[in-house]
Amino acid sequence: MLDFIWHLRGAATLKDTRSDSEVLDSVEQLLQRQRKTRILRSSDQVNFKSPLWEGYFGPNWLAMVIYDDGRFWIERSIGTRCLKYDLRSLHGFVFCLFGAVMFFGFGAADGGVVKGVKYAAFAFGWLYGMNMVLAWLRIPRAIRKAVTQS
């Protein structure tokens, strides 16, 4: 439905020179560098859960900082393999909604409901939108780099 707002989904084509296990090892190392906690590994996928409040005082320049849940798995089709991923930023989305509600209150107190909606839209667009734009640019590149390095 509308979950594309807080989900990032994608795929990275894999070379035949690396085994599935090596690729998943690379993903696990990427998640550790991104300070994602509670990494769960199985034979065919890597999952993580890292609530936004767990690393609250950690570095905010990491590419995956806004994502609180994710799954990476390898899919095979005729002649190709690719690493698929599904990342969720629901905690960041809700946090930014609360910020927008706060700005709505300031705007409504300053000049009515219309001004409040404008303030809220700007605040949400800035807080969540800018984080997502940066993530959409940085994360696919970081994942491709992690799985293609030998």
C-alpha angles and dihedrals in degrees: 000000000000095000090110085083093069100023130080113197128179149128140236121206113236129219119235091234094079127063123231090252092054091049092050089047088055091050090049091051090049090053091049090051088050088053095242112163130205097038112183118198128193130170094273107024147031122218131184136191117192116159114215092241094055094072095029095137095036126106113298097199094078113115096233099040095117095051117093101178135025149160131207122190139163119242125194127207131165107313097342141079126199137182110234123198139188117190126184129207099181095134091052090047092053092044090053091047089056089051090051091051089052091052089047088058092050092048094045091050091048101046117346138277097308092055089046091054090049091051091046094048091049093047094048093044091050099042100040102019096054092046090051095047090053091046093048089054100041107036101060089048092049092049094048090048092050096050099040098051113098 
